[in-house]
Amino acid sequence: MSQLPEPPGTFSDFVAKYPELGEAWERIGEAGQAGPLDANTARLVKLGVAIGAMREGAVHASVRKALAMGIETEALAQVVALAAGTIGLPAAVAAYSWVRELVAVNES
């Protein structure tokens, strides 16, 4: 597995200003890793949750991390397709556009 990408500057600036929040965020992420899911499956679940919550920034972060982990773009697209029945087609198309933005950047 390759190293995960650096977070966006705004995130880094925020946790530099509020380090205790940054540390708590890290602990939450670590605690969520405990369980039977492998890292790739866990990342795809997190992407699905971000899509369901319509959190564009979280979708971007999940896609950046998934690509760095070597997860195939087809798997990312399938997560969006699976979400469509729950969140509706217009929301799924919006999420698909967020995923495609990061995939395009990664391919260039």
Secondary structure, 3 states (H helix, E strand, C coil): CCCCCCCCHHHHHHHHHCHHHHHHHHHHHHHHCCCCCCHHHHHHHHHHHHHHCCCHHHHHHHHHHHHHCCCCHHHHHHHHHHHHHHHCHHHHHHHHHHHHHHHHHHHC
